[in-house]
């Protein structure tokens, strides 16, 4: 993961040190969010297939989804050293931003796994 305050072309001047305004490198922030989305999507696809194989439906399926979401978010926060403001613009974005898209991937793959097993 790339920190958002790493500079690619410019350096801070000594006079700018008094204005401790957090700066964001847009490329690093976008790269970090791509990594999070990729991890969440991959884990929710695998989780949806596992939920269907193990027979987790309705409430137990959603509990598995929330469990995967919590473990993934905790793992990403541990990877960042629990300093979310060094890698992301807010902790909300790092933890909860892909909630509904992940739910869609989870449900789609759960249905797809059911169709493969029972139709074919």
Phi and psi restraints in degrees (range 20) as a CNS / XPLOR table:
assign (resid 1 and name C) (resid 2 and name N)
       (resid 2 and name CA) (resid 2 and name C) 1.0 -103.8 20.0 2
assign (resid 2 and name N) (resid 2 and name CA)
       (resid 2 and name C) (resid 3 and name N) 1.0 138.5 20.0 2
assign (resid 2 and name C) (resid 3 and name N)
       (resid 3 and name CA) (resid 3 and name C) 1.0 -76.0 20.0 2
assign (resid 3 and name N) (resid 3 and name CA)
       (resid 3 and name C) (resid 4 and name N) 1.0 149.1 20.0 2
assign (resid 3 and name C) (resid 4 and name N)
       (resid 4 and name CA) (resid 4 and name C) 1.0 -79.8 20.0 2
assign (resid 4 and name N) (resid 4 and name CA)
       (resid 4 and name C) (resid 5 and name N) 1.0 -14.2 20.0 2
assign (resid 4 and name C) (resid 5 and name N)
       (resid 5 and name CA) (resid 5 and name C) 1.0 -100.8 20.0 2
assign (resid 5 and name N) (resid 5 and name CA)
       (resid 5 and name C) (resid 6 and name N) 1.0 13.3 20.0 2
assign (resid 5 and name C) (resid 6 and name N)
       (resid 6 and name CA) (resid 6 and name C) 1.0 -80.0 20.0 2
assign (resid 6 and name N) (resid 6 and name CA)
       (resid 6 and name C) (resid 7 and name N) 1.0 136.2 20.0 2
assign (resid 6 and name C) (resid 7 and name N)
       (resid 7 and name CA) (resid 7 and name C) 1.0 -102.1 20.0 2
assign (resid 7 and name N) (resid 7 and name CA)
       (resid 7 and name C) (resid 8 and name N) 1.0 141.6 20.0 2
assign (resid 7 and name C) (resid 8 and name N)
       (resid 8 and name CA) (resid 8 and name C) 1.0 -95.7 20.0 2
assign (resid 8 and name N) (resid 8 and name CA)
       (resid 8 and name C) (resid 9 and name N) 1.0 -39.3 20.0 2
assign (resid 8 and name C) (resid 9 and name N)
       (resid 9 and name CA) (resid 9 and name C) 1.0 -122.9 20.0 2
assign (resid 9 and name N) (resid 9 and name CA)
       (resid 9 and name C) (resid 10 and name N) 1.0 -30.8 20.0 2
assign (resid 9 and name C) (resid 10 and name N)
       (resid 10 and name CA) (resid 10 and name C) 1.0 -108.2 20.0 2
assign (resid 10 and name N) (resid 10 and name CA)
       (resid 10 and name C) (resid 11 and name N) 1.0 151.8 20.0 2
assign (resid 10 and name C) (resid 11 and name N)
       (resid 11 and name CA) (resid 11 and name C) 1.0 -115.4 20.0 2
assign (resid 11 and name N) (resid 11 and name CA)
       (resid 11 and name C) (resid 12 and name N) 1.0 154.7 20.0 2
assign (resid 11 and name C) (resid 12 and name N)
       (resid 12 and name CA) (resid 12 and name C) 1.0 -74.3 20.0 2
assign (resid 12 and name N) (resid 12 and name CA)
       (resid 12 and name C) (resid 13 and name N) 1.0 140.4 20.0 2
assign (resid 12 and name C) (resid 13 and name N)
       (resid 13 and name CA) (resid 13 and name C) 1.0 -87.2 20.0 2
assign (resid 13 and name N) (resid 13 and name CA)
       (resid 13 and name C) (resid 14 and name N) 1.0 158.3 20.0 2
assign (resid 13 and name C) (resid 14 and name N)
       (resid 14 and name CA) (resid 14 and name C) 1.0 -66.6 20.0 2
assign (resid 14 and name N) (resid 14 and name CA)
       (resid 14 and name C) (resid 15 and name N) 1.0 -27.0 20.0 2
assign (resid 14 and name C) (resid 15 and name N)
       (resid 15 and name CA) (resid 15 and name C) 1.0 -73.9 20.0 2
assign (resid 15 and name N) (resid 15 and name CA)
       (resid 15 and name C) (resid 16 and name N) 1.0 -23.2 20.0 2
assign (resid 15 and name C) (resid 16 and name N)
       (resid 16 and name CA) (resid 16 and name C) 1.0 -80.2 20.0 2
assign (resid 16 and name N) (resid 16 and name CA)
       (resid 16 and name C) (resid 17 and name N) 1.0 -10.2 20.0 2
assign (resid 16 and name C) (resid 17 and name N)
       (resid 17 and name CA) (resid 17 and name C) 1.0 -66.7 20.0 2
assign (resid 17 and name N) (resid 17 and name CA)
       (resid 17 and name C) (resid 18 and name N) 1.0 -24.1 20.0 2
assign (resid 17 and name C) (resid 18 and name N)
       (resid 18 and name CA) (resid 18 and name C) 1.0 -73.9 20.0 2
assign (resid 18 and name N) (resid 18 and name CA)
       (resid 18 and name C) (resid 19 and name N) 1.0 -20.9 20.0 2
assign (resid 18 and name C) (resid 19 and name N)
       (resid 19 and name CA) (resid 19 and name C) 1.0 -99.8 20.0 2
assign (resid 19 and name N) (resid 19 and name CA)
       (resid 19 and name C) (resid 20 and name N) 1.0 65.7 20.0 2
assign (resid 19 and name C) (resid 20 and name N)
       (resid 20 and name CA) (resid 20 and name C) 1.0 -65.4 20.0 2
assign (resid 20 and name N) (resid 20 and name CA)
       (resid 20 and name C) (resid 21 and name N) 1.0 64.3 20.0 2
assign (resid 20 and name C) (resid 21 and name N)
       (resid 21 and name CA) (resid 21 and name C) 1.0 -90.3 20.0 2
assign (resid 21 and name N) (resid 21 and name CA)
       (resid 21 and name C) (resid 22 and name N) 1.0 128.6 20.0 2
assign (resid 21 and name C) (resid 22 and name N)
       (resid 22 and name CA) (resid 22 and name C) 1.0 -64.7 20.0 2
assign (resid 22 and name N) (resid 22 and name CA)
       (resid 22 and name C) (resid 23 and name N) 1.0 133.4 20.0 2
assign (resid 22 and name C) (resid 23 and name N)
       (resid 23 and name CA) (resid 23 and name C) 1.0 -109.8 20.0 2
assign (resid 23 and name N) (resid 23 and name CA)
       (resid 23 and name C) (resid 24 and name N) 1.0 146.5 20.0 2
assign (resid 23 and name C) (resid 24 and name N)
       (resid 24 and name CA) (resid 24 and name C) 1.0 -119.4 20.0 2
assign (resid 24 and name N) (resid 24 and name CA)
       (resid 24 and name C) (resid 25 and name N) 1.0 130.1 20.0 2
assign (resid 24 and name C) (resid 25 and name N)
       (resid 25 and name CA) (resid 25 and name C) 1.0 -90.6 20.0 2
assign (resid 25 and name N) (resid 25 and name CA)
       (resid 25 and name C) (resid 26 and name N) 1.0 114.3 20.0 2
assign (resid 25 and name C) (resid 26 and name N)
       (resid 26 and name CA) (resid 26 and name C) 1.0 -62.5 20.0 2
assign (resid 26 and name N) (resid 26 and name CA)
       (resid 26 and name C) (resid 27 and name N) 1.0 -39.3 20.0 2
assign (resid 26 and name C) (resid 27 and name N)
       (resid 27 and name CA) (resid 27 and name C) 1.0 -63.9 20.0 2
assign (resid 27 and name N) (resid 27 and name CA)
       (resid 27 and name C) (resid 28 and name N) 1.0 -41.4 20.0 2
assign (resid 27 and name C) (resid 28 and name N)
       (resid 28 and name CA) (resid 28 and name C) 1.0 -67.4 20.0 2
assign (resid 28 and name N) (resid 28 and name CA)
       (resid 28 and name C) (resid 29 and name N) 1.0 -39.9 20.0 2
assign (resid 28 and name C) (resid 29 and name N)
       (resid 29 and name CA) (resid 29 and name C) 1.0 -64.1 20.0 2
assign (resid 29 and name N) (resid 29 and name CA)
       (resid 29 and name C) (resid 30 and name N) 1.0 -43.0 20.0 2
assign (resid 29 and name C) (resid 30 and name N)
       (resid 30 and name CA) (resid 30 and name C) 1.0 -66.5 20.0 2
assign (resid 30 and name N) (resid 30 and name CA)
       (resid 30 and name C) (resid 31 and name N) 1.0 -38.0 20.0 2
assign (resid 30 and name C) (resid 31 and name N)
       (resid 31 and name CA) (resid 31 and name C) 1.0 -63.7 20.0 2
assign (resid 31 and name N) (resid 31 and name CA)
       (resid 31 and name C) (resid 32 and name N) 1.0 -42.5 20.0 2
assign (resid 31 and name C) (resid 32 and name N)
       (resid 32 and name CA) (resid 32 and name C) 1.0 -64.0 20.0 2
assign (resid 32 and name N) (resid 32 and name CA)
       (resid 32 and name C) (resid 33 and name N) 1.0 -40.7 20.0 2
assign (resid 32 and name C) (resid 33 and name N)
       (resid 33 and name CA) (resid 33 and name C) 1.0 -69.6 20.0 2
assign (resid 33 and name N) (resid 33 and name CA)
       (resid 33 and name C) (resid 34 and name N) 1.0 -34.3 20.0 2
assign (resid 33 and name C) (resid 34 and name N)
       (resid 34 and name CA) (resid 34 and name C) 1.0 -63.1 20.0 2
assign (resid 34 and name N) (resid 34 and name CA)
       (resid 34 and name C) (resid 35 and name N) 1.0 -40.7 20.0 2
assign (resid 34 and name C) (resid 35 and name N)
       (resid 35 and name CA) (resid 35 and name C) 1.0 -62.5 20.0 2
assign (resid 35 and name N) (resid 35 and name CA)
       (resid 35 and name C) (resid 36 and name N) 1.0 -44.1 20.0 2
assign (resid 35 and name C) (resid 36 and name N)
       (resid 36 and name CA) (resid 36 and name C) 1.0 -63.8 20.0 2
assign (resid 36 and name N) (resid 36 and name CA)
       (resid 36 and name C) (resid 37 and name N) 1.0 -46.4 20.0 2
assign (resid 36 and name C) (resid 37 and name N)
       (resid 37 and name CA) (resid 37 and name C) 1.0 -62.3 20.0 2
assign (resid 37 and name N) (resid 37 and name CA)
       (resid 37 and name C) (resid 38 and name N) 1.0 -40.5 20.0 2
assign (resid 37 and name C) (resid 38 and name N)
       (resid 38 and name CA) (resid 38 and name C) 1.0 -62.9 20.0 2
assign (resid 38 and name N) (resid 38 and name CA)
       (resid 38 and name C) (resid 39 and name N) 1.0 -46.7 20.0 2
assign (resid 38 and name C) (resid 39 and name N)
       (resid 39 and name CA) (resid 39 and name C) 1.0 -61.8 20.0 2
assign (resid 39 and name N) (resid 39 and name CA)
       (resid 39 and name C) (resid 40 and name N) 1.0 -47.1 20.0 2
assign (resid 39 and name C) (resid 40 and name N)
       (resid 40 and name CA) (resid 40 and name C) 1.0 -62.3 20.0 2
assign (resid 40 and name N) (resid 40 and name CA)
       (resid 40 and name C) (resid 41 and name N) 1.0 -46.6 20.0 2
assign (resid 40 and name C) (resid 41 and name N)
       (resid 41 and name CA) (resid 41 and name C) 1.0 -61.2 20.0 2
assign (resid 41 and name N) (resid 41 and name CA)
       (resid 41 and name C) (resid 42 and name N) 1.0 -46.3 20.0 2
assign (resid 41 and name C) (resid 42 and name N)
       (resid 42 and name CA) (resid 42 and name C) 1.0 -61.1 20.0 2
assign (resid 42 and name N) (resid 42 and name CA)
       (resid 42 and name C) (resid 43 and name N) 1.0 -47.0 20.0 2
assign (resid 42 and name C) (resid 43 and name N)
       (resid 43 and name CA) (resid 43 and name C) 1.0 -68.1 20.0 2
assign (resid 43 and name N) (resid 43 and name CA)
       (resid 43 and name C) (resid 44 and name N) 1.0 -34.0 20.0 2
assign (resid 43 and name C) (resid 44 and name N)
       (resid 44 and name CA) (resid 44 and name C) 1.0 -73.8 20.0 2
assign (resid 44 and name N) (resid 44 and name CA)
       (resid 44 and name C) (resid 45 and name N) 1.0 -32.0 20.0 2
assign (resid 44 and name C) (resid 45 and name N)
       (resid 45 and name CA) (resid 45 and name C) 1.0 -65.7 20.0 2
assign (resid 45 and name N) (resid 45 and name CA)
       (resid 45 and name C) (resid 46 and name N) 1.0 -48.2 20.0 2
assign (resid 45 and name C) (resid 46 and name N)
       (resid 46 and name CA) (resid 46 and name C) 1.0 -63.8 20.0 2
assign (resid 46 and name N) (resid 46 and name CA)
       (resid 46 and name C) (resid 47 and name N) 1.0 -41.6 20.0 2
assign (resid 46 and name C) (resid 47 and name N)
       (resid 47 and name CA) (resid 47 and name C) 1.0 -63.4 20.0 2
assign (resid 47 and name N) (resid 47 and name CA)
       (resid 47 and name C) (resid 48 and name N) 1.0 -37.3 20.0 2
assign (resid 47 and name C) (resid 48 and name N)
       (resid 48 and name CA) (resid 48 and name C) 1.0 -65.1 20.0 2
assign (resid 48 and name N) (resid 48 and name CA)
       (resid 48 and name C) (resid 49 and name N) 1.0 -41.7 20.0 2
assign (resid 48 and name C) (resid 49 and name N)
       (resid 49 and name CA) (resid 49 and name C) 1.0 -66.4 20.0 2
assign (resid 49 and name N) (resid 49 and name CA)
       (resid 49 and name C) (resid 50 and name N) 1.0 -43.8 20.0 2
assign (resid 49 and name C) (resid 50 and name N)
       (resid 50 and name CA) (resid 50 and name C) 1.0 -64.1 20.0 2
assign (resid 50 and name N) (resid 50 and name CA)
       (resid 50 and name C) (resid 51 and name N) 1.0 -39.0 20.0 2
assign (resid 50 and name C) (resid 51 and name N)
       (resid 51 and name CA) (resid 51 and name C) 1.0 -60.9 20.0 2
assign (resid 51 and name N) (resid 51 and name CA)
       (resid 51 and name C) (resid 52 and name N) 1.0 -40.3 20.0 2
assign (resid 51 and name C) (resid 52 and name N)
       (resid 52 and name CA) (resid 52 and name C) 1.0 -73.1 20.0 2
assign (resid 52 and name N) (resid 52 and name CA)
       (resid 52 and name C) (resid 53 and name N) 1.0 -39.0 20.0 2
assign (resid 52 and name C) (resid 53 and name N)
       (resid 53 and name CA) (resid 53 and name C) 1.0 -63.6 20.0 2
assign (resid 53 and name N) (resid 53 and name CA)
       (resid 53 and name C) (resid 54 and name N) 1.0 -41.1 20.0 2
assign (resid 53 and name C) (resid 54 and name N)
       (resid 54 and name CA) (resid 54 and name C) 1.0 -81.2 20.0 2
assign (resid 54 and name N) (resid 54 and name CA)
       (resid 54 and name C) (resid 55 and name N) 1.0 -6.8 20.0 2
assign (resid 54 and name C) (resid 55 and name N)
       (resid 55 and name CA) (resid 55 and name C) 1.0 82.5 20.0 2
assign (resid 55 and name N) (resid 55 and name CA)
       (resid 55 and name C) (resid 56 and name N) 1.0 22.6 20.0 2
assign (resid 55 and name C) (resid 56 and name N)
       (resid 56 and name CA) (resid 56 and name C) 1.0 -79.4 20.0 2
assign (resid 56 and name N) (resid 56 and name CA)
       (resid 56 and name C) (resid 57 and name N) 1.0 109.8 20.0 2
assign (resid 56 and name C) (resid 57 and name N)
       (resid 57 and name CA) (resid 57 and name C) 1.0 -122.4 20.0 2
assign (resid 57 and name N) (resid 57 and name CA)
       (resid 57 and name C) (resid 58 and name N) 1.0 166.7 20.0 2
assign (resid 57 and name C) (resid 58 and name N)
       (resid 58 and name CA) (resid 58 and name C) 1.0 47.1 20.0 2
assign (resid 58 and name N) (resid 58 and name CA)
       (resid 58 and name C) (resid 59 and name N) 1.0 -117.8 20.0 2
assign (resid 58 and name C) (resid 59 and name N)
       (resid 59 and name CA) (resid 59 and name C) 1.0 -66.5 20.0 2
assign (resid 59 and name N) (resid 59 and name CA)
       (resid 59 and name C) (resid 60 and name N) 1.0 -39.6 20.0 2
assign (resid 59 and name C) (resid 60 and name N)
       (resid 60 and name CA) (resid 60 and name C) 1.0 -67.5 20.0 2
assign (resid 60 and name N) (resid 60 and name CA)
       (resid 60 and name C) (resid 61 and name N) 1.0 -30.8 20.0 2
assign (resid 60 and name C) (resid 61 and name N)
       (resid 61 and name CA) (resid 61 and name C) 1.0 -65.9 20.0 2
assign (resid 61 and name N) (resid 61 and name CA)
       (resid 61 and name C) (resid 62 and name N) 1.0 -42.0 20.0 2
assign (resid 61 and name C) (resid 62 and name N)
       (resid 62 and name CA) (resid 62 and name C) 1.0 -70.0 20.0 2
assign (resid 62 and name N) (resid 62 and name CA)
       (resid 62 and name C) (resid 63 and name N) 1.0 -33.7 20.0 2
assign (resid 62 and name C) (resid 63 and name N)
       (resid 63 and name CA) (resid 63 and name C) 1.0 -64.2 20.0 2
assign (resid 63 and name N) (resid 63 and name CA)
       (resid 63 and name C) (resid 64 and name N) 1.0 -40.2 20.0 2
assign (resid 63 and name C) (resid 64 and name N)
       (resid 64 and name CA) (resid 64 and name C) 1.0 -63.0 20.0 2
assign (resid 64 and name N) (resid 64 and name CA)
       (resid 64 and name C) (resid 65 and name N) 1.0 -40.1 20.0 2
assign (resid 64 and name C) (resid 65 and name N)
       (resid 65 and name CA) (resid 65 and name C) 1.0 -60.1 20.0 2
assign (resid 65 and name N) (resid 65 and name CA)
       (resid 65 and name C) (resid 66 and name N) 1.0 -48.6 20.0 2
assign (resid 65 and name C) (resid 66 and name N)
       (resid 66 and name CA) (resid 66 and name C) 1.0 -65.3 20.0 2
assign (resid 66 and name N) (resid 66 and name CA)
       (resid 66 and name C) (resid 67 and name N) 1.0 -34.0 20.0 2
assign (resid 66 and name C) (resid 67 and name N)
       (resid 67 and name CA) (resid 67 and name C) 1.0 -66.1 20.0 2
assign (resid 67 and name N) (resid 67 and name CA)
       (resid 67 and name C) (resid 68 and name N) 1.0 -44.3 20.0 2
assign (resid 67 and name C) (resid 68 and name N)
       (resid 68 and name CA) (resid 68 and name C) 1.0 -63.7 20.0 2
assign (resid 68 and name N) (resid 68 and name CA)
       (resid 68 and name C) (resid 69 and name N) 1.0 -41.0 20.0 2
assign (resid 68 and name C) (resid 69 and name N)
       (resid 69 and name CA) (resid 69 and name C) 1.0 -61.1 20.0 2
assign (resid 69 and name N) (resid 69 and name CA)
       (resid 69 and name C) (resid 70 and name N) 1.0 -44.2 20.0 2
assign (resid 69 and name C) (resid 70 and name N)
       (resid 70 and name CA) (resid 70 and name C) 1.0 -67.4 20.0 2
assign (resid 70 and name N) (resid 70 and name CA)
       (resid 70 and name C) (resid 71 and name N) 1.0 -42.7 20.0 2
assign (resid 70 and name C) (resid 71 and name N)
       (resid 71 and name CA) (resid 71 and name C) 1.0 -66.6 20.0 2
assign (resid 71 and name N) (resid 71 and name CA)
       (resid 71 and name C) (resid 72 and name N) 1.0 -41.6 20.0 2
assign (resid 71 and name C) (resid 72 and name N)
       (resid 72 and name CA) (resid 72 and name C) 1.0 -64.7 20.0 2
assign (resid 72 and name N) (resid 72 and name CA)
       (resid 72 and name C) (resid 73 and name N) 1.0 -44.8 20.0 2
assign (resid 72 and name C) (resid 73 and name N)
       (resid 73 and name CA) (resid 73 and name C) 1.0 -64.1 20.0 2
assign (resid 73 and name N) (resid 73 and name CA)
       (resid 73 and name C) (resid 74 and name N) 1.0 -41.9 20.0 2
assign (resid 73 and name C) (resid 74 and name N)
       (resid 74 and name CA) (resid 74 and name C) 1.0 -65.1 20.0 2
assign (resid 74 and name N) (resid 74 and name CA)
       (resid 74 and name C) (resid 75 and name N) 1.0 -38.7 20.0 2
assign (resid 74 and name C) (resid 75 and name N)
       (resid 75 and name CA) (resid 75 and name C) 1.0 -64.9 20.0 2
assign (resid 75 and name N) (resid 75 and name CA)
       (resid 75 and name C) (resid 76 and name N) 1.0 -41.8 20.0 2
assign (resid 75 and name C) (resid 76 and name N)
       (resid 76 and name CA) (resid 76 and name C) 1.0 -67.7 20.0 2
assign (resid 76 and name N) (resid 76 and name CA)
       (resid 76 and name C) (resid 77 and name N) 1.0 -37.1 20.0 2
assign (resid 76 and name C) (resid 77 and name N)
       (resid 77 and name CA) (resid 77 and name C) 1.0 -68.3 20.0 2
assign (resid 77 and name N) (resid 77 and name CA)
       (resid 77 and name C) (resid 78 and name N) 1.0 -37.4 20.0 2
assign (resid 77 and name C) (resid 78 and name N)
       (resid 78 and name CA) (resid 78 and name C) 1.0 -66.3 20.0 2
assign (resid 78 and name N) (resid 78 and name CA)
       (resid 78 and name C) (resid 79 and name N) 1.0 -38.4 20.0 2
assign (resid 78 and name C) (resid 79 and name N)
       (resid 79 and name CA) (resid 79 and name C) 1.0 -63.4 20.0 2
assign (resid 79 and name N) (resid 79 and name CA)
       (resid 79 and name C) (resid 80 and name N) 1.0 -34.1 20.0 2
assign (resid 79 and name C) (resid 80 and name N)
       (resid 80 and name CA) (resid 80 and name C) 1.0 -84.8 20.0 2
assign (resid 80 and name N) (resid 80 and name CA)
       (resid 80 and name C) (resid 81 and name N) 1.0 3.1 20.0 2
assign (resid 80 and name C) (resid 81 and name N)
       (resid 81 and name CA) (resid 81 and name C) 1.0 73.7 20.0 2
assign (resid 81 and name N) (resid 81 and name CA)
       (resid 81 and name C) (resid 82 and name N) 1.0 23.6 20.0 2
assign (resid 81 and name C) (resid 82 and name N)
       (resid 82 and name CA) (resid 82 and name C) 1.0 57.5 20.0 2
assign (resid 82 and name N) (resid 82 and name CA)
       (resid 82 and name C) (resid 83 and name N) 1.0 22.9 20.0 2
assign (resid 82 and name C) (resid 83 and name N)
       (resid 83 and name CA) (resid 83 and name C) 1.0 -113.1 20.0 2
assign (resid 83 and name N) (resid 83 and name CA)
       (resid 83 and name C) (resid 84 and name N) 1.0 78.8 20.0 2
assign (resid 83 and name C) (resid 84 and name N)
       (resid 84 and name CA) (resid 84 and name C) 1.0 -65.0 20.0 2
assign (resid 84 and name N) (resid 84 and name CA)
       (resid 84 and name C) (resid 85 and name N) 1.0 -29.4 20.0 2
assign (resid 84 and name C) (resid 85 and name N)
       (resid 85 and name CA) (resid 85 and name C) 1.0 -75.0 20.0 2
assign (resid 85 and name N) (resid 85 and name CA)
       (resid 85 and name C) (resid 86 and name N) 1.0 -9.6 20.0 2
assign (resid 85 and name C) (resid 86 and name N)
       (resid 86 and name CA) (resid 86 and name C) 1.0 -83.0 20.0 2
assign (resid 86 and name N) (resid 86 and name CA)
       (resid 86 and name C) (resid 87 and name N) 1.0 -22.7 20.0 2
assign (resid 86 and name C) (resid 87 and name N)
       (resid 87 and name CA) (resid 87 and name C) 1.0 -118.0 20.0 2
assign (resid 87 and name N) (resid 87 and name CA)
       (resid 87 and name C) (resid 88 and name N) 1.0 -23.4 20.0 2
assign (resid 87 and name C) (resid 88 and name N)
       (resid 88 and name CA) (resid 88 and name C) 1.0 -133.3 20.0 2
assign (resid 88 and name N) (resid 88 and name CA)
       (resid 88 and name C) (resid 89 and name N) 1.0 161.6 20.0 2
assign (resid 88 and name C) (resid 89 and name N)
       (resid 89 and name CA) (resid 89 and name C) 1.0 -78.4 20.0 2
assign (resid 89 and name N) (resid 89 and name CA)
       (resid 89 and name C) (resid 90 and name N) 1.0 -21.7 20.0 2
assign (resid 89 and name C) (resid 90 and name N)
       (resid 90 and name CA) (resid 90 and name C) 1.0 -157.4 20.0 2
assign (resid 90 and name N) (resid 90 and name CA)
       (resid 90 and name C) (resid 91 and name N) 1.0 155.6 20.0 2
assign (resid 90 and name C) (resid 91 and name N)
       (resid 91 and name CA) (resid 91 and name C) 1.0 -71.1 20.0 2
assign (resid 91 and name N) (resid 91 and name CA)
       (resid 91 and name C) (resid 92 and name N) 1.0 -28.3 20.0 2
assign (resid 91 and name C) (resid 92 and name N)
       (resid 92 and name CA) (resid 92 and name C) 1.0 -58.6 20.0 2
assign (resid 92 and name N) (resid 92 and name CA)
       (resid 92 and name C) (resid 93 and name N) 1.0 -44.2 20.0 2
assign (resid 92 and name C) (resid 93 and name N)
       (resid 93 and name CA) (resid 93 and name C) 1.0 -67.4 20.0 2
assign (resid 93 and name N) (resid 93 and name CA)
       (resid 93 and name C) (resid 94 and name N) 1.0 -35.0 20.0 2
assign (resid 93 and name C) (resid 94 and name N)
       (resid 94 and name CA) (resid 94 and name C) 1.0 -75.6 20.0 2
assign (resid 94 and name N) (resid 94 and name CA)
       (resid 94 and name C) (resid 95 and name N) 1.0 -29.2 20.0 2
assign (resid 94 and name C) (resid 95 and name N)
       (resid 95 and name CA) (resid 95 and name C) 1.0 -101.6 20.0 2
assign (resid 95 and name N) (resid 95 and name CA)
       (resid 95 and name C) (resid 96 and name N) 1.0 -41.1 20.0 2
assign (resid 95 and name C) (resid 96 and name N)
       (resid 96 and name CA) (resid 96 and name C) 1.0 -114.2 20.0 2
assign (resid 96 and name N) (resid 96 and name CA)
       (resid 96 and name C) (resid 97 and name N) 1.0 -0.4 20.0 2
assign (resid 96 and name C) (resid 97 and name N)
       (resid 97 and name CA) (resid 97 and name C) 1.0 -66.2 20.0 2
assign (resid 97 and name N) (resid 97 and name CA)
       (resid 97 and name C) (resid 98 and name N) 1.0 -34.9 20.0 2
assign (resid 97 and name C) (resid 98 and name N)
       (resid 98 and name CA) (resid 98 and name C) 1.0 -98.8 20.0 2
assign (resid 98 and name N) (resid 98 and name CA)
       (resid 98 and name C) (resid 99 and name N) 1.0 25.7 20.0 2
assign (resid 98 and name C) (resid 99 and name N)
       (resid 99 and name CA) (resid 99 and name C) 1.0 -61.2 20.0 2
assign (resid 99 and name N) (resid 99 and name CA)
       (resid 99 and name C) (resid 100 and name N) 1.0 -53.6 20.0 2
assign (resid 99 and name C) (resid 100 and name N)
       (resid 100 and name CA) (resid 100 and name C) 1.0 -76.8 20.0 2
assign (resid 100 and name N) (resid 100 and name CA)
       (resid 100 and name C) (resid 101 and name N) 1.0 -35.3 20.0 2
assign (resid 100 and name C) (resid 101 and name N)
       (resid 101 and name CA) (resid 101 and name C) 1.0 -68.0 20.0 2
assign (resid 101 and name N) (resid 101 and name CA)
       (resid 101 and name C) (resid 102 and name N) 1.0 -34.7 20.0 2
assign (resid 101 and name C) (resid 102 and name N)
       (resid 102 and name CA) (resid 102 and name C) 1.0 -67.6 20.0 2
assign (resid 102 and name N) (resid 102 and name CA)
       (resid 102 and name C) (resid 103 and name N) 1.0 -37.5 20.0 2
assign (resid 102 and name C) (resid 103 and name N)
       (resid 103 and name CA) (resid 103 and name C) 1.0 -63.4 20.0 2
assign (resid 103 and name N) (resid 103 and name CA)
       (resid 103 and name C) (resid 104 and name N) 1.0 -40.0 20.0 2
assign (resid 103 and name C) (resid 104 and name N)
       (resid 104 and name CA) (resid 104 and name C) 1.0 -64.1 20.0 2
assign (resid 104 and name N) (resid 104 and name CA)
       (resid 104 and name C) (resid 105 and name N) 1.0 -44.6 20.0 2
assign (resid 104 and name C) (resid 105 and name N)
       (resid 105 and name CA) (resid 105 and name C) 1.0 -63.2 20.0 2
assign (resid 105 and name N) (resid 105 and name CA)
       (resid 105 and name C) (resid 106 and name N) 1.0 -40.8 20.0 2
assign (resid 105 and name C) (resid 106 and name N)
       (resid 106 and name CA) (resid 106 and name C) 1.0 -62.0 20.0 2
assign (resid 106 and name N) (resid 106 and name CA)
       (resid 106 and name C) (resid 107 and name N) 1.0 -48.6 20.0 2
assign (resid 106 and name C) (resid 107 and name N)
       (resid 107 and name CA) (resid 107 and name C) 1.0 -68.4 20.0 2
assign (resid 107 and name N) (resid 107 and name CA)
       (resid 107 and name C) (resid 108 and name N) 1.0 -38.7 20.0 2
assign (resid 107 and name C) (resid 108 and name N)
       (resid 108 and name CA) (resid 108 and name C) 1.0 -62.3 20.0 2
assign (resid 108 and name N) (resid 108 and name CA)
       (resid 108 and name C) (resid 109 and name N) 1.0 -45.7 20.0 2
assign (resid 108 and name C) (resid 109 and name N)
       (resid 109 and name CA) (resid 109 and name C) 1.0 -71.8 20.0 2
assign (resid 109 and name N) (resid 109 and name CA)
       (resid 109 and name C) (resid 110 and name N) 1.0 -30.6 20.0 2
assign (resid 109 and name C) (resid 110 and name N)
       (resid 110 and name CA) (resid 110 and name C) 1.0 -65.8 20.0 2
assign (resid 110 and name N) (resid 110 and name CA)
       (resid 110 and name C) (resid 111 and name N) 1.0 -42.2 20.0 2
assign (resid 110 and name C) (resid 111 and name N)
       (resid 111 and name CA) (resid 111 and name C) 1.0 -68.6 20.0 2
assign (resid 111 and name N) (resid 111 and name CA)
       (resid 111 and name C) (resid 112 and name N) 1.0 -40.7 20.0 2
assign (resid 111 and name C) (resid 112 and name N)
       (resid 112 and name CA) (resid 112 and name C) 1.0 -62.3 20.0 2
assign (resid 112 and name N) (resid 112 and name CA)
       (resid 112 and name C) (resid 113 and name N) 1.0 -42.7 20.0 2
assign (resid 112 and name C) (resid 113 and name N)
       (resid 113 and name CA) (resid 113 and name C) 1.0 -64.2 20.0 2
assign (resid 113 and name N) (resid 113 and name CA)
       (resid 113 and name C) (resid 114 and name N) 1.0 -37.6 20.0 2
assign (resid 113 and name C) (resid 114 and name N)
       (resid 114 and name CA) (resid 114 and name C) 1.0 -64.1 20.0 2
assign (resid 114 and name N) (resid 114 and name CA)
       (resid 114 and name C) (resid 115 and name N) 1.0 -43.8 20.0 2
assign (resid 114 and name C) (resid 115 and name N)
       (resid 115 and name CA) (resid 115 and name C) 1.0 -63.5 20.0 2
assign (resid 115 and name N) (resid 115 and name CA)
       (resid 115 and name C) (resid 116 and name N) 1.0 -41.5 20.0 2
assign (resid 115 and name C) (resid 116 and name N)
       (resid 116 and name CA) (resid 116 and name C) 1.0 -64.9 20.0 2
assign (resid 116 and name N) (resid 116 and name CA)
       (resid 116 and name C) (resid 117 and name N) 1.0 -42.0 20.0 2
assign (resid 116 and name C) (resid 117 and name N)
       (resid 117 and name CA) (resid 117 and name C) 1.0 -73.7 20.0 2
assign (resid 117 and name N) (resid 117 and name CA)
       (resid 117 and name C) (resid 118 and name N) 1.0 -42.9 20.0 2
assign (resid 117 and name C) (resid 118 and name N)
       (resid 118 and name CA) (resid 118 and name C) 1.0 -96.0 20.0 2
assign (resid 118 and name N) (resid 118 and name CA)
       (resid 118 and name C) (resid 119 and name N) 1.0 -22.3 20.0 2
assign (resid 118 and name C) (resid 119 and name N)
       (resid 119 and name CA) (resid 119 and name C) 1.0 -92.6 20.0 2
assign (resid 119 and name N) (resid 119 and name CA)
       (resid 119 and name C) (resid 120 and name N) 1.0 -43.3 20.0 2
